[in-house]
Amino acid sequence: MTLLGKLRPLAVLPVLLLGSLGLVGCDSKAGAAAVVNGHRITEKELSRYLPANARPIVSSDGSNSTPAKKFVLQYLVRNEVFPLVLAAAGAPVTDAQLQASKASVLGGTSEAELTKQLVQAGLTERFEPVLLRNNEMLSLLRAKLTTQKQVDDALAKVKDKVSINPRYGSWDLASLTVVDLGKKQLPSVLSFDKTLPGDATQQ
């Protein structure tokens, strides 16, 4: 499946979780959960979107779950990456474009309803604008990058812009997701003879 097929609008919570494919190198920055093009996403920022003792975010069919902090981190990273991808493709995003896409992204769901779903899933109300912005950018990305070549060329220009703290895993450029750390992401000075969570995704 192509990236264009994976990046579909996520207007309501039941379809929030996307599959993870492949892995790309990661790097640890002190005090940061991730760094995107020089912008630090801190542990404190992650905590703003989660209640105390946050439970894992469960998929709509109950078949899998994602640690709450990792789930939030993925959306915060995407919201930094999407503008970079669009700019790399020669189609920089504007606030007016984002606002114009808002109604179609919500698809008849009010922001209050979306917020209620998020709270029920174990996130805080503050996460609603993060999710909504993610969906708005996805909509613009799908509209402006209409071929896989356009996507691939844009991604190639931002491939070194994302660094994920290994405690959360690593960044998969192909699917724009945070995935579990695998042995291939360990620094060359380290070795590990057991299987890491991300190893299975690399087969």
C-alpha positions in Angstrom: 0.0 0.0 0.0 1.3 3.5 -0.8 1.7 6.3 1.6 -1.2 8.0 -0.1 -3.3 5.1 0.8 -2.2 5.2 4.5 -2.7 8.9 5.0 -6.4 9.1 5.2 -8.3 11.8 7.2 -8.9 10.8 10.8 -12.0 12.8 11.8 -13.2 10.5 14.6 -11.4 8.5 17.3 -12.2 4.9 16.2 -9.9 5.1 13.3 -7.0 7.0 15.0 -4.5 4.2 15.2 -2.5 3.6 12.0 -0.3 0.6 11.3 3.5 0.8 11.7 5.9 -0.2 8.9 9.7 -0.2 8.7 12.1 1.9 10.8 14.4 4.9 10.4 17.3 5.9 12.6 16.6 7.7 15.9 18.5 10.0 18.2 18.2 11.0 21.8 18.1 14.6 22.8 18.4 15.3 26.5 15.0 16.3 28.0 13.2 15.9 24.7 10.7 13.2 23.6 11.5 14.2 20.0 13.1 16.9 18.0 11.7 18.0 14.6 13.7 20.4 12.5 15.2 21.9 15.7 11.8 22.1 17.5 11.8 20.2 20.8 8.8 18.2 21.9 9.3 17.8 25.7 8.1 15.3 28.2 6.2 18.1 29.9 4.4 18.9 26.7 3.3 15.2 26.3 1.9 15.3 29.8 -0.3 18.2 29.0 -2.5 16.0 26.9 -2.7 13.1 29.3 -4.4 12.6 32.7 -2.5 11.1 35.6 -2.0 7.3 35.2 -3.1 7.5 31.6 -4.1 4.1 30.2 -3.1 2.8 26.7 -5.1 4.0 23.8 -7.1 1.0 22.4 -8.0 0.5 18.8 -11.7 0.5 17.9 -11.8 -3.2 17.4 -9.9 -3.9 20.6 -7.2 -5.8 18.8 -4.2 -3.6 19.9 -3.3 -0.7 22.0 -0.6 2.0 22.1 1.0 3.6 25.2 -0.7 6.9 25.7 2.5 9.0 25.6 3.6 7.3 22.4 0.2 7.9 20.9 0.3 11.6 21.7 3.9 12.0 20.6 3.1 10.6 17.2 0.5 13.3 16.6 2.7 16.1 17.9 5.5 15.0 15.6 3.2 14.7 12.6 2.0 18.2 13.2 5.6 19.4 12.9 6.4 17.2 9.9 3.4 17.8 7.7 4.2 21.5 7.1 7.8 20.4 6.2 6.6 17.9 3.7 4.2 20.3 2.1 6.9 23.0 1.9 9.3 20.5 0.4 6.7 19.7 -2.3 6.4 23.4 -3.1 3.0 23.7 -1.5 3.5 25.4 1.9 0.5 25.4 4.1 -1.3 28.5 5.3 -3.6 29.2 8.2 -6.4 30.1 5.7 -6.1 26.8 4.0 -6.2 24.9 7.3 -9.3 26.8 8.4 -11.0 26.2 5.1 -10.5 22.4 5.5 -11.9 22.3 9.0 -15.5 21.6 8.2 -14.8 18.8 5.7 -12.3 17.3 8.1 -14.9 17.2 10.9 -17.3 15.5 8.5 -20.4 16.5 10.5 -18.9 15.8 13.9 -18.7 18.8 16.1 -15.5 19.7 18.0 -17.4 19.1 21.3 -18.3 15.6 20.1 -14.7 15.0 19.1 -13.5 16.2 22.4 -15.9 13.9 24.2 -14.6 10.9 22.3 -11.0 11.8 23.2 -11.7 12.2 26.9 -13.5 8.8 26.8 -10.4 7.3 25.2 -8.3 8.5 28.0 -6.9 11.8 26.7 -7.5 15.4 27.9 -9.5 18.0 26.2 -6.3 19.8 25.2 -5.6 17.1 22.7 -8.6 18.0 20.5 -6.9 20.9 18.6 -3.8 18.7 18.1 -5.9 16.0 16.5 -7.9 18.5 14.5 -4.8 20.2 13.1 -3.4 16.8 12.2 -6.5 16.0 10.2 -6.5 19.4 8.5 -2.9 18.9 7.4 -3.6 15.4 6.2 -6.5 16.8 4.1 -4.2 19.4 2.5 -1.4 16.8 2.0 -3.8 14.5 0.1 -5.0 17.3 -2.0 -1.6 18.8 -3.0 0.5 15.6 -3.2 -1.5 13.5 -5.6 1.1 11.0 -6.8 3.4 8.7 -5.0 6.4 10.3 -6.7 5.5 13.7 -5.2 5.2 12.1 -1.8 8.5 10.2 -2.1 10.3 13.3 -3.4 9.0 15.5 -0.5 9.8 12.8 2.1 13.3 12.5 0.8 13.9 16.2 1.6 12.8 15.9 5.2 14.2 12.4 6.0 16.8 13.8 8.5 14.5 16.3 10.2 13.0 13.9 12.9 14.7 12.5 16.0 12.8 10.4 18.4 14.0 9.5 22.0 14.7 5.8 21.9 12.4 5.2 25.0 9.5 5.8 22.6 10.9 3.9 19.6 11.9 5.5 16.3 10.4 7.4 13.4 9.3 5.6 10.3 9.5 8.1 7.4 7.5 5.9 5.0 4.4 5.8 7.1 5.0 8.9 9.3 4.5 6.9 12.5 6.4 6.3 15.7 7.4 2.7 15.8 9.1 0.5 18.4 12.9 0.6 18.6 14.7 -2.2 16.8 18.3 -3.4 16.9 19.0 -1.5 13.7 18.4 1.8 15.5 21.0 1.2 18.2 24.2 3.2 18.0 27.1 1.3 16.5 28.9 1.3 19.8 26.1 -0.8 21.4 25.2 -4.4 20.8 22.1 -6.4 22.0 21.7 -10.1 21.5 17.9 -10.2 22.3 14.9 -9.2 20.2 13.7 -5.7 20.6 10.0 -4.6 20.0 10.8 -3.1 16.6 12.6 -6.1 15.2 9.5 -7.9 14.2 8.4 -5.0 12.0 11.7 -5.2 10.0 11.3 -8.7 8.7 
